[in-house]
Amino acid sequence: MRTIAKLFGRSPFVPLQMHMEKVAECIEKIPEIMEAYRRQDKDKVASVAEKLSRLEHEADLIKHDIRNSLPRGLFMAVDRPNLLRILSIQDSIANRAENFGVLLTFKQAKTFEGFEEAFDKLLAACLETFELARGVVNQLDELLETGFGGAEAQAVQELVSKVAQKEYESDLSQREVVRLLLANEDAISYVDFFLWTRIIQQIGGIADRSENLAAAIRVTLDSD
């Protein structure tokens, strides 16, 4: 906790960036576990899901340290509630990655023609949305040095807009996957249908929360 407290002395954003890197470690496990799931490698799926849960727990520990170390004084470049909101959204992204992994351990759900291609498009869009949001977070301490203005601020605002656009694309992909699932509901069992809807929900939630993260950062920048 002392280390986190020292980091706040450098920038209020450095601890958030450290937490985001742990969140990113969670997200980076998603393609690996999805590949194992398609190979029907249950042992590998279980192993990666366990790693995901451990990484999410580590992110939780960092989150708690940040909350306990966050200065309560008035002399901060960014309001405490705004920082806590950004932290909370970041944490929710890690939660969704863990949930995704856990769902894949429940059952080997069947697919049908065209489903995997549509799902891959959704997955790629959601992961790209996260990476764009991660890029916004990684630029925050540089913004602080420029007083939240100038070309750096403009670049971040443009990146935030890209996050919103990519999240919209992921929404369209998610709708298409759901339509495809509904059109082929007779081809799979009710249990498989239910499991896929939950899996789609969690992966779509990563894009949704990434867009919320970028929006929260935009509000923070606009208010300072």
Residue frames relative to the residue before (quaternion, step in Angstrom):
aa qw qx qy qz dx dy dz
M 1.0000 0.0000 0.0000 0.0000 0.00 0.00 0.00
R 0.6050 0.5581 -0.3607 0.4387 3.59 1.08 -0.68
T 0.6201 0.5499 -0.3383 0.4456 3.57 1.07 -0.79
I 0.6412 0.5147 -0.3154 0.4737 3.57 0.96 -0.88
A 0.6491 0.5278 -0.3169 0.4469 3.58 0.90 -0.91
K 0.6474 0.5120 -0.3159 0.4679 3.59 1.00 -0.79
L 0.6274 0.5519 -0.3350 0.4354 3.56 1.04 -0.77
F 0.6155 0.5485 -0.3480 0.4464 3.57 1.07 -0.69
G 0.5901 0.5793 -0.3612 0.4309 3.56 1.18 -0.49
R 0.6554 0.4942 -0.2966 0.4881 3.56 1.18 -0.60
S 0.7515 -0.2116 0.2051 0.5903 3.54 0.87 -1.03
P 0.4921 -0.6548 0.4741 0.3231 3.60 -1.01 0.70
F 0.6683 0.5278 -0.2944 0.4338 3.57 1.23 -0.38
V 0.5309 0.6537 -0.4140 0.3456 3.61 1.12 -0.47
P 0.6642 0.4778 -0.3331 0.4687 3.67 0.84 -0.77
L 0.6215 0.5325 -0.3417 0.4619 3.59 1.06 -0.72
Q 0.6466 0.5114 -0.3130 0.4717 3.57 1.03 -0.79
M 0.6241 0.5273 -0.3351 0.4692 3.58 1.05 -0.72
H 0.6452 0.4993 -0.3103 0.4880 3.58 1.00 -0.81
M 0.6448 0.5341 -0.3204 0.4431 3.59 0.96 -0.85
E 0.6273 0.5357 -0.3446 0.4480 3.60 1.02 -0.68
K 0.6421 0.4918 -0.3230 0.4915 3.59 1.09 -0.65
V 0.6025 0.5336 -0.3459 0.4824 3.58 1.09 -0.69
A 0.6475 0.5288 -0.3113 0.4519 3.57 0.97 -0.88
E 0.6030 0.5471 -0.3558 0.4588 3.59 1.06 -0.67
C 0.6186 0.5272 -0.3356 0.4761 3.58 1.08 -0.69
I 0.6828 0.5000 -0.2859 0.4495 3.56 0.81 -1.04
E 0.6559 0.5417 -0.3143 0.4214 3.58 0.99 -0.81
K 0.6111 0.5526 -0.3474 0.4478 3.60 1.24 -0.29
I 0.5221 0.6851 -0.3998 0.3134 3.58 1.19 -0.44
P 0.6759 0.4644 -0.3293 0.4680 3.68 0.76 -0.83
E 0.6325 0.5493 -0.3291 0.4357 3.58 1.03 -0.78
I 0.7105 0.4385 -0.2751 0.4767 3.58 0.83 -0.92
M 0.6192 0.5381 -0.3502 0.4522 3.59 1.08 -0.63
E 0.6336 0.5267 -0.3249 0.4643 3.57 1.01 -0.78
A 0.6571 0.4978 -0.3037 0.4776 3.58 0.96 -0.87
Y 0.6221 0.5474 -0.3361 0.4476 3.59 1.02 -0.77
R 0.6778 0.4864 -0.2942 0.4663 3.58 0.94 -0.84
R 0.6527 0.4812 -0.3082 0.4974 3.57 1.15 -0.54
Q 0.3581 -0.7467 0.4661 0.3113 3.55 1.36 -0.19
D 0.3459 0.7208 -0.5035 0.3276 3.53 1.11 0.84
K 0.2175 -0.8393 0.4867 0.1070 3.55 0.21 1.31
D 0.6407 0.5309 -0.3321 0.4443 3.57 1.01 -0.80
K 0.6634 0.4948 -0.3016 0.4734 3.57 0.97 -0.85
V 0.6247 0.5337 -0.3352 0.4610 3.57 0.98 -0.81
A 0.6679 0.4992 -0.2974 0.4651 3.58 0.91 -0.92
S 0.6522 0.5291 -0.3073 0.4475 3.56 1.01 -0.86
V 0.6931 0.4586 -0.2808 0.4800 3.58 0.87 -0.95
A 0.6163 0.5434 -0.3448 0.4540 3.59 1.04 -0.74
E 0.6359 0.5196 -0.3194 0.4730 3.57 1.06 -0.76
K 0.6412 0.5106 -0.3200 0.4752 3.58 1.01 -0.80
L 0.6274 0.5432 -0.3250 0.4535 3.55 1.03 -0.83
S 0.6611 0.5023 -0.3019 0.4684 3.57 0.95 -0.88
R 0.6444 0.5159 -0.3210 0.4643 3.57 1.02 -0.78
L 0.6594 0.5051 -0.3035 0.4670 3.58 0.96 -0.86
E 0.6401 0.5148 -0.3257 0.4682 3.57 1.02 -0.79
H 0.6294 0.5205 -0.3297 0.4736 3.58 1.07 -0.73
E 0.6362 0.5179 -0.3248 0.4707 3.59 1.00 -0.79
A 0.6252 0.5194 -0.3325 0.4783 3.58 1.05 -0.74
D 0.6218 0.5425 -0.3284 0.4596 3.57 1.06 -0.77
L 0.6515 0.5188 -0.3166 0.4540 3.57 0.95 -0.87
I 0.6407 0.5059 -0.3178 0.4823 3.58 1.01 -0.84
K 0.6274 0.5428 -0.3293 0.4508 3.58 0.98 -0.86
H 0.6744 0.4884 -0.3004 0.4652 3.60 0.88 -0.92
D 0.6401 0.5203 -0.3271 0.4611 3.59 1.00 -0.79
I 0.6418 0.5175 -0.3235 0.4643 3.57 0.99 -0.83
R 0.6639 0.5075 -0.3104 0.4532 3.58 0.88 -0.91
N 0.6904 0.4791 -0.2750 0.4672 3.56 1.00 -0.84
S 0.7334 0.4329 -0.2242 0.4737 3.58 1.15 -0.60
L 0.4966 0.6851 -0.4211 0.3267 3.56 1.24 -0.35
P 0.4467 -0.7111 0.4690 0.2737 3.61 -0.63 1.08
R 0.3161 -0.7581 0.5457 0.1660 3.55 -1.08 0.78
G 0.4738 0.6954 -0.4252 0.3333 3.57 1.28 0.00
L 0.6106 -0.5836 0.4123 0.3413 3.53 -1.32 0.17
F 0.6696 0.5325 -0.2982 0.4233 3.57 1.17 -0.43
M 0.3813 0.6821 -0.5293 0.3304 3.53 0.46 1.29
A 0.5448 -0.6407 0.4367 0.3195 3.54 -1.06 0.80
V 0.7749 0.1938 -0.0884 0.5951 3.57 1.19 -0.61
D 0.5545 -0.6237 0.4353 0.3376 3.57 -1.01 0.78
R 0.5775 -0.6148 0.4268 0.3261 3.55 -1.05 0.85
P 0.6605 0.5049 -0.3379 0.4412 3.66 0.82 -0.83
N 0.6386 0.5282 -0.3321 0.4505 3.60 1.02 -0.72
L 0.6471 0.5103 -0.3139 0.4715 3.56 0.99 -0.84
L 0.6656 0.5017 -0.3040 0.4614 3.58 0.96 -0.86
R 0.6240 0.5262 -0.3440 0.4641 3.58 1.06 -0.68
I 0.6452 0.5088 -0.3225 0.4699 3.60 0.92 -0.87
L 0.6441 0.5278 -0.3106 0.4583 3.57 0.97 -0.90
S 0.6625 0.5186 -0.3025 0.4479 3.57 0.92 -0.93
I 0.6598 0.4967 -0.3121 0.4695 3.59 0.96 -0.83
Q 0.6200 0.5344 -0.3421 0.4616 3.57 0.98 -0.80
D 0.6638 0.5171 -0.2986 0.4503 3.55 0.93 -0.94
S 0.6413 0.5333 -0.3268 0.4443 3.57 1.03 -0.75
I 0.5902 0.5549 -0.3651 0.4587 3.60 1.16 -0.50
A 0.6441 0.5042 -0.3120 0.4832 3.58 0.98 -0.83
N 0.6234 0.5486 -0.3356 0.4448 3.59 1.03 -0.78
R 0.6740 0.4932 -0.2974 0.4626 3.56 0.95 -0.84
A 0.6137 0.5298 -0.3468 0.4715 3.57 1.06 -0.66
E 0.6518 0.4997 -0.3139 0.4764 3.58 0.97 -0.83
N 0.6430 0.5275 -0.3207 0.4532 3.60 0.93 -0.89
F 0.6168 0.5509 -0.3279 0.4566 3.55 1.02 -0.84
G 0.6796 0.4948 -0.2841 0.4610 3.56 0.89 -0.96
V 0.6501 0.5193 -0.3138 0.4574 3.56 0.95 -0.87
L 0.6374 0.5423 -0.3289 0.4374 3.60 0.94 -0.85
L 0.6612 0.5195 -0.3085 0.4447 3.58 1.00 -0.78
T 0.6325 0.5277 -0.3408 0.4531 3.62 1.18 -0.34
F 0.5687 0.6483 -0.3754 0.3397 3.60 1.18 -0.40
K 0.7971 -0.1388 0.1776 0.5602 3.55 0.80 -1.02
Q 0.4137 -0.6573 0.5608 0.2869 3.56 -1.21 0.55
A 0.1650 -0.8249 0.5365 0.0668 3.56 -0.06 1.32
K 0.4428 -0.6986 0.5008 0.2552 3.54 -1.00 0.88
T 0.2350 -0.7454 0.6051 0.1514 3.55 -1.29 0.47
F 0.2691 -0.7298 0.5982 0.1928 3.55 -1.32 -0.21
E 0.7328 -0.4426 0.2789 0.4350 3.56 -1.26 0.27
G 0.8139 0.2529 -0.2151 0.4769 3.54 -0.90 1.02
F 0.5638 0.6387 -0.3905 0.3489 3.59 1.17 -0.43
E 0.6815 0.5076 -0.3111 0.4257 3.58 0.81 -0.96
E 0.6351 0.5265 -0.3329 0.4568 3.59 1.01 -0.75
A 0.6691 0.4900 -0.2934 0.4756 3.57 0.95 -0.89
F 0.6496 0.5124 -0.3170 0.4636 3.58 1.00 -0.81
D 0.6333 0.5380 -0.3280 0.4493 3.59 1.01 -0.82
K 0.6310 0.5273 -0.3279 0.4651 3.58 1.04 -0.76
L 0.6423 0.5084 -0.3096 0.4829 3.55 1.03 -0.84
L 0.6616 0.5205 -0.3083 0.4431 3.56 0.84 -0.97
A 0.6623 0.5101 -0.3047 0.4564 3.59 0.90 -0.94
A 0.6633 0.5080 -0.3070 0.4558 3.59 0.95 -0.85
C 0.6616 0.5099 -0.3029 0.4589 3.58 0.99 -0.83
L 0.6704 0.4863 -0.2988 0.4742 3.57 0.95 -0.85
E 0.6396 0.5120 -0.3305 0.4685 3.59 1.04 -0.70
T 0.6070 0.5445 -0.3499 0.4612 3.58 1.06 -0.72
F 0.6487 0.5105 -0.3143 0.4688 3.56 0.96 -0.85
E 0.6678 0.5121 -0.3156 0.4385 3.59 0.84 -0.93
L 0.6325 0.5170 -0.3316 0.4720 3.58 1.04 -0.71
A 0.6550 0.4975 -0.3067 0.4790 3.59 0.98 -0.84
R 0.6112 0.5419 -0.3374 0.4679 3.56 1.06 -0.75
G 0.6334 0.5392 -0.3224 0.4519 3.56 1.04 -0.77
V 0.6124 0.5390 -0.3431 0.4655 3.56 1.08 -0.72
V 0.6661 0.5051 -0.3003 0.4593 3.58 0.87 -0.97
N 0.6751 0.5220 -0.2989 0.4272 3.58 0.93 -0.87
Q 0.6905 0.4716 -0.2840 0.4692 3.60 1.19 -0.38
L 0.4636 0.7391 -0.4178 0.2535 3.57 1.24 -0.22
D 0.6742 0.4897 -0.3268 0.4460 3.60 0.87 -0.80
E 0.6031 0.5369 -0.3554 0.4709 3.60 1.14 -0.57
L 0.6164 0.5479 -0.3356 0.4552 3.57 1.09 -0.73
L 0.6176 0.5641 -0.3386 0.4309 3.54 1.04 -0.83
E 0.6520 0.5342 -0.3059 0.4426 3.56 1.02 -0.86
T 0.7289 0.4020 -0.2312 0.5036 3.59 1.14 -0.61
G 0.5140 -0.6693 0.4039 0.3530 3.56 1.28 0.19
F 0.5805 -0.6257 0.3466 0.3891 3.56 1.16 0.72
G 0.6445 0.4995 -0.3421 0.4669 3.57 1.04 0.70
G 0.6775 0.5337 -0.3481 0.3673 3.51 -1.33 -0.20
A 0.7996 -0.3017 0.2307 0.4651 3.50 -1.36 -0.33
E 0.6111 0.5657 -0.3516 0.4276 3.60 1.07 -0.73
A 0.6629 0.4988 -0.3021 0.4695 3.57 0.94 -0.90
Q 0.6395 0.5269 -0.3213 0.4584 3.57 1.00 -0.79
A 0.6426 0.5297 -0.3142 0.4559 3.56 1.03 -0.85
V 0.6563 0.5002 -0.3085 0.4731 3.58 0.99 -0.82
Q 0.6363 0.5246 -0.3310 0.4586 3.59 0.98 -0.82
E 0.6465 0.5087 -0.3171 0.4719 3.58 1.02 -0.76
L 0.6440 0.5179 -0.3158 0.4661 3.56 1.05 -0.79
V 0.6080 0.5441 -0.3393 0.4682 3.57 1.07 -0.75
S 0.6471 0.5139 -0.3118 0.4689 3.58 1.02 -0.82
K 0.6306 0.5268 -0.3278 0.4663 3.58 1.07 -0.72
V 0.6008 0.5482 -0.3502 0.4647 3.58 1.08 -0.71
A 0.6643 0.5085 -0.3002 0.4581 3.57 0.90 -0.94
Q 0.6598 0.5089 -0.3092 0.4584 3.58 0.96 -0.83
K 0.6765 0.4857 -0.2939 0.4692 3.55 0.93 -0.89
E 0.6207 0.5271 -0.3457 0.4662 3.60 1.06 -0.68
Y 0.6149 0.5335 -0.3381 0.4721 3.57 1.08 -0.71
E 0.6456 0.5110 -0.3129 0.4735 3.58 1.00 -0.82
S 0.6461 0.5084 -0.3192 0.4713 3.58 1.01 -0.75
D 0.5975 0.5541 -0.3486 0.4631 3.59 1.13 -0.66
L 0.6547 0.5052 -0.3066 0.4714 3.56 0.95 -0.88
S 0.6508 0.5085 -0.3101 0.4709 3.57 0.98 -0.84
Q 0.6460 0.5225 -0.3214 0.4542 3.57 1.00 -0.81
R 0.6330 0.5230 -0.3320 0.4643 3.57 0.99 -0.80
E 0.6535 0.5207 -0.3129 0.4515 3.57 0.97 -0.85
V 0.6463 0.5087 -0.3198 0.4703 3.59 0.99 -0.82
V 0.6565 0.5030 -0.3109 0.4683 3.58 0.96 -0.84
R 0.6279 0.5253 -0.3367 0.4651 3.61 0.97 -0.81
L 0.6570 0.5127 -0.3009 0.4637 3.55 0.96 -0.93
L 0.6406 0.5274 -0.3147 0.4609 3.55 1.00 -0.84
L 0.6800 0.4884 -0.2873 0.4653 3.58 0.92 -0.91
A 0.6570 0.5224 -0.3093 0.4470 3.56 1.05 -0.79
N 0.7625 0.3215 -0.1675 0.5359 3.58 1.21 -0.50
E 0.2524 0.8155 -0.4947 0.1631 3.59 1.18 0.45
D 0.6430 0.5307 -0.3288 0.4437 3.59 1.15 -0.54
A 0.6207 0.5736 -0.3317 0.4192 3.58 1.28 -0.38
I 0.7603 0.2626 -0.1580 0.5727 3.57 1.26 -0.31
S 0.6068 -0.5653 0.4132 0.3761 3.55 -1.26 0.34
Y 0.6519 -0.4998 0.3895 0.4165 3.55 -1.28 0.31
V 0.6378 0.5349 -0.3279 0.4467 3.59 0.99 -0.83
D 0.6630 0.4910 -0.3048 0.4760 3.59 0.95 -0.88
F 0.6178 0.5429 -0.3307 0.4628 3.58 1.03 -0.82
F 0.6728 0.4953 -0.2899 0.4669 3.57 0.88 -0.97
L 0.6635 0.5116 -0.3101 0.4494 3.58 0.93 -0.91
W 0.6608 0.5001 -0.3171 0.4612 3.59 0.92 -0.84
T 0.6335 0.5244 -0.3486 0.4497 3.61 0.97 -0.71
R 0.6503 0.5017 -0.3130 0.4769 3.59 1.04 -0.74
I 0.6387 0.5230 -0.3199 0.4650 3.59 0.99 -0.84
I 0.6539 0.5095 -0.3011 0.4714 3.57 0.95 -0.93
Q 0.6195 0.5588 -0.3252 0.4452 3.57 1.04 -0.83
Q 0.7039 0.4771 -0.2721 0.4504 3.56 0.83 -1.00
I 0.6828 0.4682 -0.3056 0.4702 3.59 0.90 -0.85
G 0.6340 0.5145 -0.3284 0.4749 3.58 1.08 -0.70
G 0.6121 0.5741 -0.3359 0.4277 3.55 1.14 -0.68
I 0.5783 0.5773 -0.3783 0.4351 3.59 1.14 -0.52
A 0.6688 0.4768 -0.2936 0.4891 3.58 0.97 -0.87
D 0.6477 0.5386 -0.3137 0.4382 3.56 0.95 -0.90
R 0.7064 0.4436 -0.2630 0.4848 3.58 0.87 -0.95
S 0.5902 0.5548 -0.3694 0.4555 3.60 1.12 -0.54
E 0.6495 0.4958 -0.3089 0.4867 3.56 1.04 -0.80
N 0.6258 0.5300 -0.3301 0.4674 3.59 1.05 -0.75
L 0.6218 0.5455 -0.3269 0.4571 3.55 1.08 -0.79
A 0.6711 0.4896 -0.2957 0.4718 3.57 0.86 -0.96
A 0.6483 0.5181 -0.3157 0.4600 3.58 1.00 -0.82
A 0.6413 0.5203 -0.3218 0.4630 3.60 1.01 -0.80
I 0.6414 0.5116 -0.3194 0.4742 3.57 1.05 -0.75
R 0.6231 0.5341 -0.3396 0.4596 3.58 1.02 -0.80
V 0.6459 0.5093 -0.3195 0.4705 3.61 0.95 -0.87
T 0.6414 0.5321 -0.3181 0.4520 3.57 1.00 -0.85
L 0.6726 0.4879 -0.2940 0.4723 3.58 0.93 -0.88
D 0.6707 0.5121 -0.2982 0.4460 3.57 0.97 -0.84
S 0.7017 0.4726 -0.2677 0.4611 3.57 1.14 -0.61
D 0.6853 0.4593 -0.2918 0.4841 3.61 1.28 -0.12
